C-alpha cells in the first residue's frame, strides 16, 4: 500500500473540516451534515476515489461506525487550455 499524506485542519470560524490528500491530490471539505466537497481532482474517478479514502479514514477514526458514499455527483467542471499563438493585448483608455 502506498503511503499517503493526510493533512487535517479544523477552523473555528468555518463549519467544515479540511482534509488534504496526496493520492489523489485533492482537498476535501467535510461538513457536519456528512456532505463532502472535493476539489483539485483531474477526473470524476479521482473525486470518487478521494471520497472512498475519506470514508475509510472515518471508519478508522470512529471505530464501530459505518460510513458509505451513497450519492456522488459532479456539480461543476472547470477546464483549462493552452492556445499556441502570438498576439498583443491592447487596452483602450
GUVOFI-708976 format. One record per atom (N, C-alpha, C): residue number from 1; residue in one letter; chain; atom name; x, y, z. Coordinates in steps of 0.1 Angstrom, whole numbers, plus 5000, padded with zeros to 4 digits. Layout:
<kemars>
k, r, c, a, x, y, z
NUM, A, A, CA, X, Y, Z
...
</kemars>
This chain:
<kemars>
k, r, c, a, x, y, z
1, X, A, N, 5008, 4988, 5000
1, X, A, CA, 5000, 5000, 5000
1, X, A, C, 5009, 5012, 5000
2, X, A, N, 5005, 5022, 4992
2, X, A, CA, 5013, 5034, 4991
2, X, A, C, 5010, 5043, 5004
3, X, A, N, 5021, 5049, 5008
3, X, A, CA, 5020, 5058, 5020
3, X, A, C, 5013, 5071, 5015
4, X, A, N, 5003, 5075, 5022
4, X, A, CA, 4996, 5087, 5018
4, X, A, C, 4996, 5098, 5029
5, X, A, N, 4999, 5110, 5025
5, X, A, CA, 5000, 5121, 5035
5, X, A, C, 4986, 5127, 5036
6, X, A, N, 4981, 5128, 5049
6, X, A, CA, 4968, 5133, 5051
6, X, A, C, 4970, 5145, 5061
7, X, A, N, 4965, 5157, 5056
7, X, A, CA, 4966, 5169, 5064
7, X, A, C, 4952, 5173, 5068
8, X, A, N, 4949, 5174, 5081
8, X, A, CA, 4936, 5177, 5085
8, X, A, C, 4936, 5191, 5093
9, X, A, N, 4927, 5200, 5089
9, X, A, CA, 4927, 5213, 5095
9, X, A, C, 4912, 5215, 5101
10, X, A, N, 4911, 5220, 5113
10, X, A, CA, 4899, 5223, 5119
10, X, A, C, 4899, 5238, 5122
11, X, A, N, 4890, 5246, 5116
11, X, A, CA, 4889, 5260, 5118
11, X, A, C, 4877, 5263, 5126
12, X, A, N, 4878, 5272, 5136
12, X, A, CA, 4866, 5275, 5144
12, X, A, C, 4856, 5284, 5137
13, X, A, N, 4860, 5292, 5127
13, X, A, CA, 4851, 5301, 5120
13, X, A, C, 4844, 5295, 5108
14, X, A, N, 4848, 5283, 5105
14, X, A, CA, 4843, 5276, 5093
14, X, A, C, 4837, 5263, 5097
15, X, A, N, 4825, 5260, 5092
15, X, A, CA, 4818, 5248, 5097
15, X, A, C, 4822, 5235, 5090
16, X, A, N, 4834, 5234, 5086
16, X, A, CA, 4838, 5222, 5079
16, X, A, C, 4853, 5218, 5083
17, X, A, N, 4856, 5206, 5082
17, X, A, CA, 4870, 5201, 5084
17, X, A, C, 4876, 5200, 5070
18, X, A, N, 4888, 5205, 5069
18, X, A, CA, 4895, 5205, 5056
18, X, A, C, 4905, 5193, 5057
19, X, A, N, 4904, 5184, 5047
19, X, A, CA, 4913, 5172, 5046
19, X, A, C, 4920, 5173, 5033
20, X, A, N, 4933, 5172, 5033
20, X, A, CA, 4941, 5173, 5021
20, X, A, C, 4948, 5159, 5019
21, X, A, N, 4945, 5153, 5007
21, X, A, CA, 4951, 5140, 5004
21, X, A, C, 4962, 5142, 4993
22, X, A, N, 4972, 5134, 4993
22, X, A, CA, 4983, 5135, 4983
22, X, A, C, 4980, 5125, 4971
23, X, A, N, 4973, 5114, 4974
23, X, A, CA, 4970, 5105, 4963
23, X, A, C, 4955, 5101, 4964
24, X, A, N, 4947, 5105, 4956
24, X, A, CA, 4948, 5116, 4946
24, X, A, C, 4949, 5129, 4952
25, X, A, N, 4956, 5138, 4945
25, X, A, CA, 4958, 5152, 4950
25, X, A, C, 4945, 5159, 4951
26, X, A, N, 4939, 5160, 4962
26, X, A, CA, 4926, 5166, 4964
26, X, A, C, 4925, 5173, 4977
27, X, A, N, 4916, 5182, 4978
27, X, A, CA, 4912, 5188, 4991
27, X, A, C, 4898, 5186, 4993
28, X, A, N, 4894, 5181, 5005
28, X, A, CA, 4881, 5177, 5008
28, X, A, C, 4876, 5186, 5020
29, X, A, N, 4864, 5191, 5018
29, X, A, CA, 4857, 5198, 5029
29, X, A, C, 4847, 5188, 5035
30, X, A, N, 4848, 5184, 5047
30, X, A, CA, 4838, 5175, 5054
30, X, A, C, 4829, 5184, 5063
31, X, A, N, 4817, 5185, 5060
31, X, A, CA, 4807, 5193, 5067
31, X, A, C, 4800, 5184, 5078
32, X, A, N, 4794, 5190, 5088
32, X, A, CA, 4788, 5183, 5099
32, X, A, C, 4775, 5175, 5094
33, X, A, N, 4770, 5179, 5083
33, X, A, CA, 4758, 5172, 5077
33, X, A, C, 4763, 5159, 5070
34, X, A, N, 4775, 5157, 5068
34, X, A, CA, 4780, 5145, 5062
34, X, A, C, 4784, 5147, 5047
35, X, A, N, 4781, 5159, 5042
35, X, A, CA, 4784, 5162, 5028
35, X, A, C, 4799, 5164, 5026
36, X, A, N, 4804, 5160, 5015
36, X, A, CA, 4818, 5162, 5011
36, X, A, C, 4819, 5171, 4999
37, X, A, N, 4828, 5181, 4999
37, X, A, CA, 4831, 5189, 4987
37, X, A, C, 4845, 5185, 4984
38, X, A, N, 4847, 5180, 4972
38, X, A, CA, 4860, 5175, 4968
38, X, A, C, 4865, 5184, 4956
39, X, A, N, 4877, 5190, 4959
39, X, A, CA, 4882, 5199, 4948
39, X, A, C, 4897, 5194, 4945
40, X, A, N, 4901, 5199, 4933
40, X, A, CA, 4915, 5196, 4930
40, X, A, C, 4917, 5183, 4922
41, X, A, N, 4907, 5175, 4919
41, X, A, CA, 4909, 5163, 4912
41, X, A, C, 4909, 5166, 4897
42, X, A, N, 4915, 5157, 4889
42, X, A, CA, 4916, 5159, 4875
42, X, A, C, 4905, 5151, 4867
43, X, A, N, 4898, 5143, 4874
43, X, A, CA, 4887, 5135, 4868
43, X, A, C, 4877, 5131, 4878
44, X, A, N, 4865, 5126, 4873
44, X, A, CA, 4855, 5122, 4882
44, X, A, C, 4859, 5109, 4890
45, X, A, N, 4867, 5101, 4884
45, X, A, CA, 4871, 5089, 4891
45, X, A, C, 4881, 5092, 4902
46, X, A, N, 4889, 5102, 4901
46, X, A, CA, 4898, 5107, 4912
46, X, A, C, 4889, 5113, 4923
47, X, A, N, 4879, 5120, 4920
47, X, A, CA, 4870, 5125, 4930
47, X, A, C, 4863, 5114, 4938
48, X, A, N, 4858, 5104, 4931
48, X, A, CA, 4852, 5092, 4937
48, X, A, C, 4862, 5085, 4946
49, X, A, N, 4874, 5083, 4941
49, X, A, CA, 4884, 5076, 4949
49, X, A, C, 4887, 5084, 4962
50, X, A, N, 4888, 5097, 4961
50, X, A, CA, 4890, 5106, 4973
50, X, A, C, 4879, 5104, 4983
51, X, A, N, 4866, 5103, 4978
51, X, A, CA, 4855, 5101, 4987
51, X, A, C, 4856, 5088, 4994
52, X, A, N, 4861, 5077, 4987
52, X, A, CA, 4862, 5065, 4994
52, X, A, C, 4874, 5065, 5004
53, X, A, N, 4884, 5072, 5001
53, X, A, CA, 4896, 5074, 5010
53, X, A, C, 4891, 5080, 5023
54, X, A, N, 4883, 5091, 5022
54, X, A, CA, 4877, 5097, 5034
54, X, A, C, 4868, 5088, 5042
55, X, A, N, 4860, 5081, 5035
55, X, A, CA, 4851, 5071, 5042
55, X, A, C, 4859, 5061, 5050
56, X, A, N, 4870, 5056, 5044
56, X, A, CA, 4879, 5046, 5050
56, X, A, C, 4886, 5053, 5062
57, X, A, N, 4890, 5065, 5060
57, X, A, CA, 4897, 5073, 5071
57, X, A, C, 4887, 5074, 5083
58, X, A, N, 4875, 5078, 5080
58, X, A, CA, 4865, 5079, 5091
58, X, A, C, 4862, 5066, 5098
59, X, A, N, 4862, 5055, 5090
59, X, A, CA, 4860, 5042, 5096
59, X, A, C, 4871, 5038, 5106
60, X, A, N, 4883, 5043, 5103
60, X, A, CA, 4894, 5040, 5112
60, X, A, C, 4894, 5049, 5125
61, X, A, N, 4889, 5061, 5123
61, X, A, CA, 4889, 5070, 5134
61, X, A, C, 4877, 5068, 5143
62, X, A, N, 4866, 5066, 5137
62, X, A, CA, 4853, 5063, 5145
62, X, A, C, 4850, 5048, 5145
63, X, A, N, 4856, 5041, 5154
63, X, A, CA, 4855, 5027, 5154
63, X, A, C, 4841, 5023, 5158
64, X, A, N, 4835, 5013, 5150
64, X, A, CA, 4822, 5009, 5153
64, X, A, C, 4811, 5016, 5145
65, X, A, N, 4815, 5026, 5138
65, X, A, CA, 4805, 5034, 5130
65, X, A, C, 4806, 5029, 5115
66, X, A, N, 4795, 5031, 5108
66, X, A, CA, 4795, 5027, 5093
66, X, A, C, 4795, 5040, 5085
67, X, A, N, 4803, 5041, 5075
67, X, A, CA, 4804, 5052, 5066
67, X, A, C, 4804, 5046, 5052
68, X, A, N, 4795, 5052, 5043
68, X, A, CA, 4793, 5048, 5029
68, X, A, C, 4792, 5061, 5021
69, X, A, N, 4796, 5060, 5009
69, X, A, CA, 4794, 5070, 4999
69, X, A, C, 4781, 5067, 4992
70, X, A, N, 4770, 5074, 4994
70, X, A, CA, 4757, 5070, 4988
70, X, A, C, 4753, 5078, 4977
71, X, A, N, 4757, 5091, 4976
71, X, A, CA, 4753, 5099, 4965
71, X, A, C, 4765, 5107, 4960
72, X, A, N, 4769, 5103, 4948
72, X, A, CA, 4781, 5110, 4942
72, X, A, C, 4777, 5117, 4929
73, X, A, N, 4779, 5129, 4928
73, X, A, CA, 4776, 5136, 4915
73, X, A, C, 4786, 5147, 4913
74, X, A, N, 4789, 5150, 4900
74, X, A, CA, 4797, 5161, 4896
74, X, A, C, 4789, 5173, 4894
75, X, A, N, 4792, 5184, 4901
75, X, A, CA, 4784, 5196, 4901
75, X, A, C, 4791, 5207, 4893
76, X, A, N, 4804, 5208, 4891
76, X, A, CA, 4810, 5219, 4884
76, X, A, C, 4823, 5213, 4877
77, X, A, N, 4825, 5217, 4865
77, X, A, CA, 4837, 5213, 4858
77, X, A, C, 4844, 5226, 4853
78, X, A, N, 4857, 5227, 4856
78, X, A, CA, 4865, 5238, 4851
78, X, A, C, 4875, 5233, 4842
79, X, A, N, 4876, 5239, 4830
79, X, A, CA, 4885, 5234, 4820
79, X, A, C, 4897, 5244, 4819
80, X, A, N, 4908, 5239, 4815
80, X, A, CA, 4920, 5248, 4812
80, X, A, C, 4925, 5243, 4799
81, X, A, N, 4930, 5253, 4791
81, X, A, CA, 4936, 5250, 4778
81, X, A, C, 4948, 5259, 4775
82, X, A, N, 4956, 5255, 4767
82, X, A, CA, 4968, 5263, 4762
82, X, A, C, 4966, 5265, 4747
83, X, A, N, 4966, 5277, 4743
83, X, A, CA, 4965, 5281, 4729
83, X, A, C, 4978, 5286, 4724
84, X, A, N, 4983, 5280, 4713
84, X, A, CA, 4995, 5284, 4708
84, X, A, C, 4993, 5295, 4697
85, X, A, N, 4996, 5307, 4700
85, X, A, CA, 4995, 5318, 4690
85, X, A, C, 5002, 5330, 4697
86, X, A, N, 5005, 5340, 4689
86, X, A, CA, 5011, 5352, 4694
86, X, A, C, 5002, 5363, 4691
87, X, A, N, 4999, 5371, 4701
87, X, A, CA, 4990, 5383, 4700
87, X, A, C, 4994, 5393, 4710
88, X, A, N, 4989, 5405, 4708
88, X, A, CA, 4992, 5416, 4717
88, X, A, C, 4979, 5421, 4722
89, X, A, N, 4978, 5423, 4735
89, X, A, CA, 4966, 5428, 4741
89, X, A, C, 4967, 5443, 4742
90, X, A, N, 4957, 5450, 4736
90, X, A, CA, 4957, 5465, 4736
90, X, A, C, 4945, 5469, 4744
91, X, A, N, 4947, 5477, 4755
91, X, A, CA, 4936, 5481, 4763
91, X, A, C, 4933, 5496, 4760
92, X, A, N, 4921, 5499, 4758
92, X, A, CA, 4916, 5512, 4755
92, X, A, C, 4915, 5520, 4768
93, X, A, N, 4918, 5533, 4767
93, X, A, CA, 4917, 5541, 4779
93, X, A, C, 4905, 5550, 4779
</kemars>
